[in-house]
Amino acid sequence: MPSLVYVRLITFTAGTLLHLFWIVVIVGYRRQRNFERVFFFLSVALFLFYSGSLLALNAQIYYLEPPPLLTAFAKTLLCAGLCFLPTLLIHLHLEYADTLGMLPTRPRLKQAVLLAAYAPALYFALHVYPLLANSPGFDFLVPGNVLGRPYGVWLAAAMVISAGWEIRFHLRALKRSESFFHSLLAGVLAIGAAIVVQLHVLSTPLPRDLSEGVSTLLALLAIVPSAVLIYLVQQFNFLQIGRQKNLMYAVSATFIALLYLALVRRVSTWLAPEIPPEASAAVLLFLLVIFIEPLQRMLGRRLQETAQRETDRVQRLMAEIQQEARQGNSENLARFIEKRVKEVFELAAVRVTFQKQGEIGEHQGLFAKQAGSATPTLGKPKITFSEGKISEPFVTSGNVVGIVRAQPHGSALSGETRATLEFLCEQLPGALDLCRLIDEKVRLERELAERERLALLGQMAASISHNLKNPLGSIKTILQVQMENPELPESLRGETQIVLDEVGRLSAKLNQLLQFSRPTVLGGSAAVTCDAAAVIEEVAGVLRHEAERRGVALDLRLGMNGARTAVAADAVSDIVSNLVVNALEATPRGGCVNIAAAAKNGLCVVTVQDSGPGISSEARAKLLQPFFTTKTQGTGLGLAIVARRVTEFGGKLEWESPVSDGRGTRFEVMLPMEETGKDTTN
């Protein structure tokens, strides 16, 4: 049947090239996933089968008696492909089901199934193959018959199992393209299993011509899924390979060129009796010039459509990002960009990082150099794009305010995807500017509202203190006079002392209210300095008696070396005394409170640390708010006064809780030091 020979020749050639195409694509894709690895080895097995069949068929066409070495090599390729084909079919479907989360979370069960699947492959490879390699009666037309009926049963069973999985994938598929492919593959596997049973399992053999035709149909049938898969990958990004358009175009162009060269060689051989092969080859190669202009037009239209499509995609995505930017939270904006870019461009992972506003200069979001300014320009802030693993570190400098790092599923991004992401990064600084401007506006509005609230509280505190301080002073004076009267009965002396102590406590609270209601002057006074170490030592001396009464050790460590701070002495006293009193009240008997002061990097760093239970998670957000307290008899003004006094002189307040082993609280106050060479007075 000469016509069947040509059909087989075309079928084996197409099968060899298709599966070689997938081998090259998967190697270039380089995705670290078991599914791609098994798909690679399945493509290798099919490539070995088709290439061995093609080699044997060409040997039969060109030689009356094929060389033994060539025949042995063809048998080797065929047997290697056929031995592992059923096992790899089952393994591929198991791995794909695993990627979809359709397998039970029991690794040992999967390992047991794979072990049972690979056992027949090892049997045929180790026992059957050596016999076939040395057997002179190898049937290249129906090679499965030589492997015996057990192999036919095993191959048919593998196809039926795979068809069952494909039906499950079809029912689970969300996209129409995926559903179509899985249903097509299920049908191909079911028909293939029926043909295998007829050819290799049933005891009644078919006539020779019909057997050859059915075997050729089976080989042709196996090509259909591979060919359809190329279309689905290119059009619908099936298996997430379609985004690798550079790889797909390069491999396709290479294979088309190889096919054309093979066509030139074969046509030159056919025309050799009439035309010299060199002349016919030159004519056929010169014919390519005719297709240059149509190809250029087609590529131009395709590039224009691609550019327009990607531009529209960026514009739609930027509209969503601008809407999110109006919420005024840069962290949420970064997370939103990560999520949407990953979804839109179908990437493995995306990481978006913005620099903090203080790290990019005072001209955030604007041109760094204004008209007529002598300040060197930093350029327009920009967000850069980087391709690679998101866990890798990155370095930004100059006018770079952020980075978008994209990690593809495979080895690299396609050219159009990378260009689109870079174009998106050019649009992101505007969204970031909008987000931060709204965030700043909201922050200023909140700060203004807080200042108005504190001003009202201060006025109320001043009014209360003024109305109560004089009566309390009179009561305290009268009680002190009574205490000095020797005729006062002892029964009343103790109660009078209690009342006197309570009056003193109320006076202290009123002093706190007056202190809090005093207007804040940011920046302090440049001419006011003090010896912070002496002030801290004086405060510690006053409170040491209170620490002994509570059974708490008070440890003082000063390392100022005579350096002076640009802060008033009363401010340092207020700061340290409030922090130490809070620490003493928070520390249980037998605990310790550490006070330390040192000059570091042009700052006076004062640290107060206790060994108490720490600050609860509920109190963290409100810790520095006025009138918030966790004490039964507190006013909630101690830390608020500390924060105000630190702000007055341009200092900084930080705290940490717990410090170690889930306990302890540490407050750290950084105050400016006196400028050297400046004449100041205390």
C-alpha positions as CSV (number, residue, x, y, z in Angstrom):
1,M,0.0,0.0,0.0
2,P,2.1,2.9,-1.2
3,S,-0.5,5.4,-0.1
4,L,-0.3,4.0,3.5
5,V,3.4,4.3,3.4
6,Y,3.2,8.0,2.7
7,V,0.6,8.4,5.4
8,R,2.8,6.7,7.9
9,L,5.8,8.7,6.7
10,I,3.9,12.0,7.3
11,T,2.5,10.7,10.6
12,F,5.9,9.7,12.0
13,T,7.5,12.9,10.8
14,A,4.8,15.0,12.4
15,G,4.9,13.0,15.6
16,T,8.7,13.3,15.8
17,L,8.7,17.1,15.2
18,L,5.8,17.8,17.5
19,H,7.2,16.0,20.5
20,L,10.7,17.4,19.8
21,F,9.0,20.8,19.8
22,W,7.6,20.1,23.3
23,I,10.9,18.9,24.6
24,V,12.6,22.1,23.5
25,V,9.8,24.3,24.9
26,I,9.8,22.6,28.3
27,V,13.6,22.7,28.5
28,G,13.5,26.4,27.7
29,Y,10.5,27.0,30.0
30,R,12.4,25.5,33.0
31,R,9.6,25.7,35.5
32,Q,10.4,23.9,38.8
33,R,7.3,21.7,39.0
34,N,6.9,17.9,38.8
35,F,4.2,18.2,36.2
36,E,6.5,19.8,33.7
37,R,9.3,17.3,34.4
38,V,6.9,14.3,33.8
39,F,5.5,16.0,30.7
40,F,9.1,16.3,29.5
41,F,9.8,12.6,29.9
42,L,6.5,11.7,28.3
43,S,7.4,13.8,25.3
44,V,10.8,12.1,25.2
45,A,9.1,8.7,25.2
46,L,6.8,9.7,22.4
47,F,9.7,11.3,20.5
48,L,11.6,8.0,20.8
49,F,8.7,6.0,19.5
50,Y,8.0,8.3,16.5
51,S,11.7,8.8,15.6
52,G,12.4,5.1,15.8
53,S,9.4,4.3,13.6
54,L,10.4,7.0,11.2
55,L,14.0,5.7,11.1
56,A,12.8,2.2,10.4
57,L,10.4,3.3,7.7
58,N,13.0,5.3,5.9
59,A,15.4,2.4,6.1
60,Q,12.8,0.2,4.5
61,I,12.2,2.8,1.7
62,Y,15.9,3.4,0.9
63,Y,17.4,0.0,1.4
64,L,16.4,-3.4,0.0
65,E,17.9,-4.9,3.1
66,P,18.2,-2.4,6.0
67,P,21.6,-2.5,7.7
68,P,21.5,-4.5,10.9
69,L,23.1,-1.7,13.0
70,L,20.4,0.7,11.8
71,T,17.7,-1.7,12.5
72,A,19.0,-2.4,16.0
73,F,19.2,1.3,16.7
74,A,15.6,1.8,15.5
75,K,14.4,-1.1,17.7
76,T,16.3,0.5,20.7
77,L,14.4,3.8,20.2
78,L,11.1,2.1,19.8
79,C,11.4,-0.1,22.8
80,A,12.7,2.7,25.1
81,G,9.7,4.8,24.2
82,L,7.1,2.0,24.4
83,C,8.4,0.6,27.8
84,F,7.8,3.8,29.7
85,L,4.8,5.2,27.8
86,P,2.0,3.7,29.9
87,T,3.7,4.5,33.2
88,L,4.4,8.1,32.2
89,L,0.8,8.6,31.2
90,I,-0.4,7.6,34.6
91,H,2.3,9.6,36.4
92,L,1.5,12.7,34.3
93,H,-2.2,12.6,35.2
94,L,-1.4,12.1,38.9
95,E,0.9,15.2,38.9
96,Y,-1.7,17.3,37.1
97,A,-4.3,16.2,39.6
98,D,-1.9,17.1,42.4
99,T,-1.5,20.7,41.0
100,L,-5.3,21.0,41.0
101,G,-5.5,19.8,44.6
102,M,-7.5,16.7,43.6
103,L,-5.3,14.2,45.4
104,P,-5.6,13.3,49.1
105,T,-3.0,14.8,51.3
106,R,-1.2,11.5,51.9
107,P,2.3,11.4,50.3
108,R,2.8,7.8,51.0
109,L,-0.3,6.8,49.1
110,K,0.9,8.7,46.0
111,Q,4.3,7.1,46.3
112,A,2.8,3.7,46.5
113,V,0.7,4.3,43.4
114,L,3.7,5.6,41.5
115,L,5.8,2.6,42.6
116,A,3.0,0.2,41.3
117,A,2.9,2.2,38.0
118,Y,6.7,2.1,37.4
119,A,7.0,-1.6,38.2
120,P,5.8,-2.8,34.8
121,A,8.0,-0.3,33.0
122,L,11.0,-1.8,34.8
123,Y,9.9,-5.3,34.0
124,F,9.6,-4.6,30.3
125,A,12.9,-2.6,30.3
126,L,14.9,-5.2,32.1
127,H,13.5,-8.5,30.8
128,V,11.6,-8.0,27.5
129,Y,13.8,-5.4,25.9
130,P,17.0,-7.5,25.8
131,L,15.1,-10.2,24.0
132,L,13.6,-7.8,21.5
133,A,17.0,-6.1,20.8
134,N,18.4,-9.5,19.7
135,S,15.2,-10.8,18.0
136,P,15.3,-10.8,14.2
137,G,11.6,-10.9,13.8
138,F,10.8,-7.3,15.0
139,D,7.5,-6.0,13.6
140,F,8.0,-2.3,12.9
141,L,4.5,-1.9,11.5
142,V,2.7,-3.1,14.7
143,P,5.6,-3.0,17.3
144,G,3.3,-3.5,20.3
145,N,2.7,-7.1,19.2
146,V,6.4,-8.0,19.7
147,L,6.1,-6.8,23.4
148,G,3.4,-9.4,24.0
149,R,-0.1,-9.4,25.3
150,P,0.8,-8.3,28.9
151,Y,2.1,-5.0,27.4
152,G,-1.1,-4.5,25.5
153,V,-3.1,-5.0,28.6
154,W,-0.9,-2.6,30.5
155,L,-1.0,0.1,27.8
156,A,-4.8,-0.2,27.5
157,A,-5.3,0.0,31.3
158,A,-3.1,3.1,31.5
159,M,-5.1,4.7,28.7
160,V,-8.4,3.9,30.5
161,I,-7.1,5.2,33.8
162,S,-5.9,8.4,32.1
163,A,-9.2,8.8,30.3
164,G,-11.0,8.6,33.6
165,W,-8.8,11.4,35.0
166,E,-9.4,13.5,31.9
167,I,-13.2,13.2,32.5
168,R,-12.7,14.5,36.1
169,F,-10.5,17.3,34.8
170,H,-13.2,18.2,32.3
171,L,-15.9,18.4,35.0
172,R,-13.7,20.5,37.2
173,A,-12.4,22.9,34.4
174,L,-13.5,26.5,34.8
175,K,-12.4,27.7,31.3
176,R,-14.1,26.6,28.2
177,S,-10.7,26.0,26.5
178,E,-9.6,23.7,29.3
179,S,-12.9,21.8,29.3
180,F,-12.6,21.3,25.5
181,F,-9.1,20.0,25.7
182,H,-9.8,17.5,28.5
183,S,-12.9,16.2,26.8
184,L,-10.9,15.8,23.5
185,L,-8.1,14.0,25.3
186,A,-10.5,11.7,27.1
187,G,-12.0,10.7,23.8
188,V,-8.6,10.2,22.2
189,L,-7.5,8.0,25.1
190,A,-10.7,6.0,25.1
191,I,-10.5,5.3,21.3
192,G,-6.8,4.5,21.7
193,A,-7.5,2.0,24.4
194,A,-10.0,0.3,22.2
195,I,-7.5,0.1,19.3
196,V,-4.8,-1.3,21.6
197,V,-7.1,-4.0,22.9
198,Q,-8.0,-4.9,19.3
199,L,-4.4,-5.0,18.1
200,H,-2.5,-6.4,21.1
201,V,-5.0,-8.1,23.5
202,L,-7.6,-10.0,21.6
203,S,-6.7,-13.5,20.4
204,T,-8.3,-13.0,17.0
205,P,-5.8,-11.1,14.9
206,L,-6.9,-8.6,12.2
207,P,-5.9,-9.1,8.5
208,R,-2.4,-7.8,7.8
209,D,-3.5,-4.8,5.7
210,L,-6.2,-3.8,8.2
211,S,-3.8,-4.2,11.2
212,E,-1.3,-1.9,9.5
213,G,-4.0,0.7,8.8
214,V,-5.4,0.5,12.4
215,S,-1.8,0.8,13.8
216,T,-1.2,3.9,11.7
217,L,-4.5,5.3,12.9
218,L,-3.3,4.8,16.5
219,A,0.0,6.6,15.8
220,L,-1.9,9.5,14.0
221,L,-4.4,9.7,16.9
222,A,-1.7,10.3,19.4
223,I,-0.5,13.4,17.5
224,V,-3.9,15.2,17.9
225,P,-3.5,16.2,21.6
226,S,0.0,17.5,21.1
227,A,-1.0,19.7,18.1
228,V,-4.2,21.0,19.8
229,L,-2.1,21.8,23.0
230,I,0.1,24.1,21.0
231,Y,-2.9,26.1,19.9
232,L,-4.3,26.3,23.4
233,V,-1.0,27.3,24.9
234,Q,-0.6,30.1,22.3
235,Q,-4.2,31.4,22.5
236,F,-5.3,30.8,26.1
237,N,-2.1,30.4,28.0
238,F,-2.9,26.8,28.8
239,L,-0.6,25.3,31.4
240,Q,0.7,28.9,32.0
241,I,3.2,28.5,29.1
242,G,1.5,30.8,26.7
243,R,3.0,33.9,28.3
244,Q,6.4,32.7,27.2
245,K,5.8,34.1,23.7
246,N,9.5,34.7,23.0
247,L,10.1,31.0,23.6
248,M,7.1,29.8,21.5
249,Y,8.0,32.1,18.6
250,A,11.7,31.2,18.6
251,V,11.0,27.4,18.7
252,S,8.3,27.7,16.1
253,A,10.4,29.7,13.7
254,T,13.3,27.3,14.2
255,F,11.1,24.3,13.4
256,I,9.5,25.9,10.4
257,A,13.0,26.7,9.0
258,L,14.2,23.2,9.6
259,L,11.1,21.8,7.9
260,Y,11.6,24.1,4.9
261,L,15.3,23.0,4.6
262,A,14.2,19.4,4.7
263,L,11.6,20.2,2.0
264,V,14.4,21.8,-0.1
265,R,16.6,18.8,0.3
266,R,13.8,16.3,-0.6
267,V,12.6,18.4,-3.6
268,S,16.2,18.8,-4.8
269,T,16.6,15.0,-4.6
270,W,13.4,14.4,-6.6
271,L,14.5,16.9,-9.3
272,A,18.1,15.6,-9.5
273,P,17.6,13.7,-12.8
274,E,16.5,16.9,-14.5
275,I,18.1,19.8,-12.5
276,P,21.3,19.9,-10.5
277,P,20.5,19.8,-6.8
278,E,22.4,23.0,-6.1
279,A,20.3,24.9,-8.7
280,S,17.0,23.6,-7.4
281,A,18.0,24.4,-3.8
282,A,19.0,27.9,-4.8
283,V,15.7,28.5,-6.6
284,L,13.7,27.2,-3.6
285,L,15.7,29.4,-1.1
286,F,15.3,32.4,-3.4
287,L,11.5,32.0,-3.3
288,L,11.5,33.1,0.3
289,V,12.1,36.6,-0.9
290,I,8.5,36.7,-2.2
291,F,7.2,36.2,1.3
292,I,9.2,39.0,2.9
293,E,6.7,41.9,2.3
294,P,3.5,39.9,3.2
295,L,5.3,38.6,6.3
296,Q,6.4,42.2,7.2
297,R,2.8,43.4,6.9
298,M,1.4,40.6,8.9
299,L,4.0,41.1,11.6
300,G,3.4,44.9,11.6
301,R,-0.4,44.4,12.1
302,R,0.3,41.8,14.8
303,L,2.7,44.0,16.7
304,Q,0.3,47.0,16.5
305,E,-2.6,44.8,17.8
306,T,-0.4,43.5,20.6
307,A,0.8,47.0,21.6
308,Q,-2.8,48.3,21.6
309,R,-4.0,45.3,23.6
310,E,-1.3,45.7,26.2
311,T,-1.8,49.4,26.4
312,D,-5.5,48.9,27.0
313,R,-4.7,46.3,29.7
314,V,-2.3,48.8,31.5
315,Q,-5.0,51.5,31.3
316,R,-7.6,49.3,32.8
317,L,-5.3,48.1,35.5
318,M,-4.1,51.7,36.3
319,A,-7.8,52.8,36.7
320,E,-8.1,50.1,39.4
321,I,-4.8,51.2,41.0
322,Q,-5.8,54.9,41.0
323,Q,-9.1,53.9,42.7
324,E,-7.2,52.0,45.4
325,A,-4.7,54.9,45.8
326,R,-7.6,57.2,46.8
327,Q,-7.8,55.2,50.0
328,G,-4.6,56.9,51.1
329,N,-2.7,53.8,52.4
330,S,0.6,53.0,50.6
331,E,1.0,49.6,52.2
332,N,-2.5,48.5,51.1
333,L,-1.7,50.0,47.6
334,A,1.4,47.9,47.3
335,R,-0.5,44.7,48.3
336,F,-3.3,45.6,45.8
337,I,-0.8,46.1,43.0
338,E,0.9,42.7,43.8
339,K,-2.4,40.9,43.7
340,R,-3.7,42.5,40.5
341,V,-0.4,42.3,38.5
342,K,-0.1,38.7,39.5
343,E,-3.6,37.9,38.3
344,V,-3.6,40.0,35.1
345,F,-0.2,38.9,33.9
346,E,-0.5,35.4,35.3
347,L,2.8,35.4,37.1
348,A,4.2,33.1,39.8
349,A,4.8,35.9,42.3
350,V,5.0,39.7,42.5
351,R,6.6,41.9,45.2
352,V,6.0,45.6,45.3
353,T,8.1,47.7,47.6
354,F,7.9,51.5,48.1
355,Q,10.5,53.5,49.9
356,K,9.4,55.5,52.9
357,Q,8.7,59.2,52.3
358,G,11.6,60.3,54.4
359,E,14.1,58.3,52.3
360,I,13.3,59.9,49.0
361,G,13.9,63.6,49.7
362,E,11.6,66.5,50.5
363,H,10.5,66.7,46.8
364,Q,8.5,63.5,47.0
365,G,6.4,63.0,43.9
366,L,7.6,66.2,42.2
367,F,10.5,67.4,40.2
368,A,13.4,67.8,42.6
369,K,14.6,71.1,41.1
370,Q,12.3,74.0,40.8
371,A,12.8,77.0,38.5
372,G,15.7,79.2,39.6
373,S,16.8,76.8,42.3
374,A,20.5,76.1,42.8
375,T,19.8,72.7,44.5
376,P,21.0,69.8,42.4
377,T,18.2,67.8,40.9
378,L,17.4,64.3,41.9
379,G,15.3,63.7,38.8
380,K,11.7,62.7,38.6
381,P,10.9,59.9,41.0
382,K,10.3,56.6,39.3
383,I,9.5,53.0,40.1
384,T,11.7,50.4,38.5
385,F,10.9,46.9,37.3
386,S,13.0,43.8,38.0
387,E,12.6,40.2,36.9
388,G,13.6,37.4,39.1
389,K,12.9,35.7,42.4
390,I,11.1,38.0,44.8
391,S,13.2,36.8,47.7
392,E,16.4,38.3,46.2
393,P,17.5,41.6,47.7
394,F,17.4,44.8,45.7
395,V,19.1,48.2,46.0
396,T,17.5,51.5,45.0
397,S,19.4,54.8,44.7
398,G,18.9,58.3,43.3
399,N,15.4,59.0,42.3
400,V,14.1,55.5,42.5
401,V,11.2,55.4,45.0
402,G,10.1,51.8,44.5
403,I,10.5,48.6,42.7
404,V,8.2,46.0,41.2
405,R,9.8,42.5,41.1
406,A,8.0,39.9,39.0
407,Q,8.7,36.2,39.1
408,P,7.5,34.2,36.1
409,H,6.4,30.6,36.2
410,G,9.1,29.6,33.8
411,S,12.6,30.8,33.1
412,A,11.9,34.3,31.8
413,L,9.1,36.7,30.9
414,S,8.2,37.2,27.3
415,G,9.2,40.5,25.6
416,E,5.7,42.0,25.4
417,T,5.0,41.1,29.0
418,R,8.2,42.7,30.2
419,A,7.6,45.8,28.1
420,T,4.1,46.1,29.5
421,L,5.2,45.8,33.1
422,E,7.9,48.4,32.5
423,F,5.2,50.7,31.0
424,L,3.1,50.1,34.1
425,C,6.0,51.1,36.3
426,E,6.2,54.4,34.5
427,Q,2.6,55.1,35.5
428,L,2.8,54.0,39.1
429,P,4.6,57.1,40.6
430,G,1.5,59.2,39.9
431,A,-0.7,56.7,41.8
432,L,1.9,56.6,44.6
433,D,2.0,60.4,44.8
434,L,-1.9,60.5,44.9
435,C,-1.9,57.9,47.7
436,R,0.7,59.7,49.8
437,L,-0.9,63.1,49.3
438,I,-4.3,61.8,50.5
439,D,-2.6,60.0,53.3
440,E,-0.8,63.2,54.3
441,K,-4.1,65.1,54.1
442,V,-5.9,62.6,56.3
443,R,-3.0,62.6,58.7
444,L,-3.0,66.4,59.0
445,E,-6.8,66.5,59.4
446,R,-6.5,63.9,62.2
447,E,-3.7,65.8,63.8
448,L,-5.7,69.1,63.6
449,A,-8.7,67.4,65.2
450,E,-6.4,65.9,67.9
451,R,-4.9,69.3,68.6
452,E,-8.4,70.9,68.9
453,R,-9.4,68.1,71.3
454,L,-6.3,68.5,73.3
455,A,-6.7,72.3,73.4
456,L,-10.3,71.8,74.8
457,L,-8.9,69.3,77.3
458,G,-6.2,71.7,78.3
459,Q,-8.6,74.5,78.9
460,M,-10.8,72.3,80.9
461,A,-7.8,71.0,82.9
462,A,-6.6,74.6,83.6
463,S,-10.1,75.7,84.7
464,I,-10.5,72.7,87.1
465,S,-7.0,73.1,88.5
466,H,-7.5,76.9,89.1
467,N,-10.9,76.3,90.8
468,L,-9.6,73.5,93.1
469,K,-6.0,74.4,93.8
470,N,-6.7,77.4,96.1
471,P,-9.4,75.5,98.2
472,L,-7.0,72.5,98.5
473,G,-4.2,74.8,99.6
474,S,-6.4,76.3,102.3
475,I,-7.5,72.8,103.5
476,K,-3.8,71.7,103.5
477,T,-2.7,74.7,105.6
478,I,-5.5,74.2,108.1
479,L,-4.7,70.5,108.5
480,Q,-1.0,71.2,108.9
481,V,-1.8,73.7,111.7
482,Q,-4.0,71.2,113.4
483,M,-1.3,68.6,113.2
484,E,1.1,71.0,115.0
485,N,-1.5,71.5,117.8
486,P,-0.3,69.3,120.8
487,E,-3.8,69.2,122.2
488,L,-5.1,67.2,119.1
489,P,-6.2,63.8,120.3
490,E,-4.2,60.9,119.0
491,S,-7.3,59.3,117.6
492,L,-7.8,62.3,115.3
493,R,-4.1,62.8,114.5
494,G,-3.9,59.6,112.4
495,E,-7.1,60.4,110.4
496,T,-5.9,64.0,109.9
497,Q,-2.6,62.7,108.5
498,I,-4.5,60.5,106.1
499,V,-6.6,63.4,104.9
500,L,-3.4,65.5,104.6
501,D,-1.8,62.8,102.4
502,E,-4.8,62.6,100.2
503,V,-4.8,66.4,99.8
504,G,-1.2,66.2,98.8
505,R,-2.0,63.5,96.2
506,L,-4.8,65.6,94.8
507,S,-2.4,68.6,94.6
508,A,0.1,66.5,92.6
509,K,-2.7,65.5,90.2
510,L,-3.7,69.1,89.8
511,N,-0.1,70.0,89.0
512,Q,-0.1,67.4,86.3
513,L,-3.2,68.9,84.8
514,L,-1.7,72.4,84.9
515,Q,1.5,71.1,83.3
516,F,-0.5,69.3,80.6
517,S,-2.6,72.4,79.8
518,R,0.5,74.6,79.3
519,P,1.0,75.5,75.6
520,T,3.6,73.5,73.7
521,V,6.5,75.4,72.1
522,L,8.0,73.1,69.4
523,G,11.7,73.3,69.1
524,G,12.3,74.6,72.6
525,S,14.8,77.3,73.2
526,A,18.2,77.3,71.6
527,A,19.7,79.1,74.6
528,V,18.5,76.6,77.2
529,T,20.7,73.7,78.1
530,C,21.3,71.6,81.2
531,D,23.5,68.9,82.6
532,A,21.1,66.0,82.0
533,A,23.2,63.6,84.1
534,A,22.9,65.8,87.1
535,V,19.2,66.2,86.6
536,I,18.6,62.5,86.2
537,E,20.8,61.8,89.3
538,E,18.7,64.3,91.3
539,V,15.4,62.7,90.2
540,A,16.7,59.2,91.0
541,G,17.7,60.4,94.5
542,V,14.3,61.8,95.1
543,L,12.5,58.6,94.0
544,R,15.0,56.1,95.5
545,H,13.0,56.2,98.8
546,E,9.8,55.3,96.9
547,A,11.6,52.4,95.3
548,E,12.8,51.1,98.6
549,R,9.3,51.4,100.0
550,R,8.0,49.3,97.1
551,G,10.9,46.7,97.4
552,V,12.2,47.6,93.9
553,A,15.9,48.0,93.1
554,L,16.8,51.2,91.3
555,D,19.9,51.0,89.2
556,L,21.4,54.2,87.8
557,R,24.1,54.2,85.0
558,L,25.2,57.6,83.6
559,G,27.7,57.9,80.8
560,M,27.4,61.5,79.7
561,N,31.0,62.6,80.5
562,G,29.9,66.1,81.3
563,A,28.0,66.6,77.9
564,R,25.1,69.0,78.0
565,T,21.7,68.7,76.3
566,A,19.8,71.5,74.5
567,V,16.8,70.9,76.8
568,A,15.6,72.7,79.9
569,A,16.3,71.1,83.2
570,D,12.6,71.1,84.2
571,A,11.8,69.3,80.9
572,V,14.4,66.6,81.6
573,S,13.1,66.3,85.2
574,D,9.5,65.9,84.0
575,I,10.4,63.3,81.4
576,V,12.6,61.1,83.7
577,S,10.4,61.4,86.8
578,N,7.2,60.4,84.9
579,L,8.9,57.5,83.3
580,V,10.5,56.3,86.5
581,V,7.3,56.6,88.5
582,N,5.5,54.5,85.9
583,A,8.2,51.9,86.0
584,L,8.2,51.7,89.8
585,E,4.4,51.3,89.8
586,A,4.6,48.6,87.1
587,T,7.4,46.6,88.7
588,P,6.5,44.0,91.4
589,R,8.3,43.7,94.7
590,G,11.8,42.2,94.1
591,G,12.0,43.6,90.6
592,C,14.4,46.1,89.2
593,V,14.2,49.5,87.4
594,N,17.2,50.5,85.3
595,I,17.9,54.2,84.4
596,A,20.7,54.9,81.9
597,A,21.9,57.9,80.0
598,A,24.6,58.2,77.3
599,A,25.7,60.4,74.5
600,K,25.3,58.7,71.1
601,N,25.6,60.1,67.6
602,G,25.0,63.7,68.8
603,L,22.0,62.8,71.0
604,C,21.4,62.3,74.6
605,V,19.8,58.8,74.9
606,V,17.9,58.3,78.2
607,T,16.6,54.7,78.8
608,V,14.2,53.6,81.6
609,Q,13.6,49.9,81.7
610,D,11.5,47.9,84.2
611,S,11.0,44.1,84.9
612,G,7.2,44.3,85.1
613,P,4.7,42.3,83.2
614,G,4.8,44.5,80.1
615,I,2.2,46.4,78.2
616,S,-0.9,44.6,77.1
617,S,-1.9,44.4,73.4
618,E,-5.1,46.4,74.2
619,A,-3.2,49.3,75.7
620,R,-0.5,49.7,73.0
621,A,-2.5,51.8,70.6
622,K,-3.7,54.3,73.3
623,L,-0.5,54.3,75.4
624,L,0.4,58.0,74.7
625,Q,-3.1,59.4,74.6
626,P,-4.0,61.8,77.4
627,F,-6.3,60.6,80.2
628,F,-5.8,56.9,79.2
629,T,-4.6,54.8,82.1
630,T,-4.6,51.2,83.3
631,K,-4.2,52.3,87.0
632,T,-7.0,52.5,89.4
633,Q,-5.9,55.9,90.7
634,G,-4.0,57.4,87.7
635,T,-4.9,60.4,85.6
636,G,-3.4,59.1,82.4
637,L,-1.3,62.2,81.9
638,G,2.2,60.9,82.8
639,L,3.2,59.5,79.3
640,A,1.2,62.2,77.5
641,I,3.4,64.8,79.4
642,V,6.5,62.9,78.5
643,A,5.5,62.9,74.8
644,R,4.7,66.6,74.8
645,R,8.0,67.6,76.6
646,V,10.0,65.4,74.2
647,T,8.3,67.1,71.2
648,E,8.9,70.6,72.6
649,F,12.7,70.2,72.1
650,G,12.7,68.2,68.9
651,G,13.4,64.8,70.6
652,K,12.1,61.3,69.9
653,L,10.3,58.8,72.1
654,E,10.4,55.1,71.4
655,W,9.3,52.1,73.5
656,E,9.4,48.3,73.5
657,S,7.4,45.8,75.3
658,P,8.0,43.0,76.1
659,V,11.8,43.3,76.3
660,S,12.7,39.6,77.0
661,D,11.0,36.4,78.1
662,G,7.6,38.1,77.6
663,R,8.2,40.6,80.3
664,G,9.5,44.1,80.9
665,T,9.1,47.5,79.2
666,R,11.8,49.8,77.9
667,F,11.3,53.5,77.1
668,E,14.0,55.3,75.2
669,V,14.1,59.1,74.9
670,M,16.5,60.8,72.4
671,L,17.2,64.5,73.1
672,P,19.4,66.9,71.1
673,M,22.8,67.7,72.5
674,E,24.2,71.2,73.0
675,E,26.0,72.5,69.8
676,T,29.7,72.8,70.5
677,G,31.3,76.2,70.3
678,K,28.2,78.0,71.4
679,D,27.9,80.1,74.5
680,T,24.9,78.9,76.5
681,T,23.6,79.3,80.0
682,N,21.7,77.0,82.3
